[in-house]
Amino acid sequence: MAAIIDGKEIAMQIKDELKQTAAKKKAEGVEVSLAVIQVGNDPASSVYVRNKKKGCEYVGIRSLSYELPEETTQEELLSLIRELNGRKDVNGILVQLPLPSHIHEDTVIQTIDPKKDVDGFHPQSVGALCIGEKGFVSCTPAGIIQLLKRSGIEIEGKECVVLGRSNIVGKPMALLLLRENATVTIAHSRTKNLKEVTGRADILIVAVGKPKMITKEYVKEGAVVIDVGINRDESNKLCGDVDFEDVAPVCSAITPVPGGVGPMTIAMLLNNCMESVSLQS
Ligand code: NDP
């Protein structure tokens, strides 16, 4: 049976380390702060925003909350972001996605000052990651690297397959694994012989958004399986992209859903907030 990688516990370790750093900074007269903007009241977004604010509170990061109505115009949102870009007392700016359809997400992301882009979505942050320069890294893939390292799983020289090529998970994940000297394959919906490709992986990272799609036929015996998916199954229960019950017996380590990758995303957001201070000084 596989070892279960406990994301909750590892996220807590990171948050406790950040709590100490925040306290040290406070003693030096520096208070770290994050502006969180939500437009409309999508229930899932409200849960994410609440958890991010709770994380800030735990670590000792000040969070400034902007809850804007659904009918907020793009110009109103951009003007708030420009104001926050200019404020010395704001270190990080997070705009909760998705935004209402009348607002162009890319324009919003590109308006955030790259030095305050704690989500790591700005093209400048993505470019920096691509060429190996300093910058913010998208929180979910950064969290997965921490999960692997802190679980003692070696990445260098391993065959890693990333299933999914989104801008926020799949692509940055592949770049981070490459930075760790893995041999990386990215697979997606047009990949041929998918089981054969995923079956080569020593480390398989799945981010497809399809409940329980990955069964043991996709997984090499002894592989490490990281499940990014957050879905609801037919009985409305939270589940991942991996069929945990089916896959756990054949792999060496696996992340559960919930309690695997999810908590790491917030921990890395808080980490990015802390790092933003040095990027701005
Ligand atoms: P996207 O929908 O943006 O991307 C999904 C990717 O999966 C695409 O590249 C798509 O390929 C590929 N794909 C879809 N169906 C198949 C298939 N049948 N076979 C092979 N590849 C397929 O999703 P995200 O990356 O944003 O999110 C993925 C999952 O991770 C979701 O469940 C999401 O909720 C979750 N998530 C969890 C986070 C966390 O904190 N734990 C954070 C972010 C996301 P193609 O490009 O060809 O269409």
Residues whose N, C-alpha, C, O or C-beta is under 5 A from the ligand:
A	BS01	NDP	T140 G164 R165 S166 V169 G170 H188 S189 R190 A207 V208 G209 V228 G229 I230 N231 V261 G262 T265
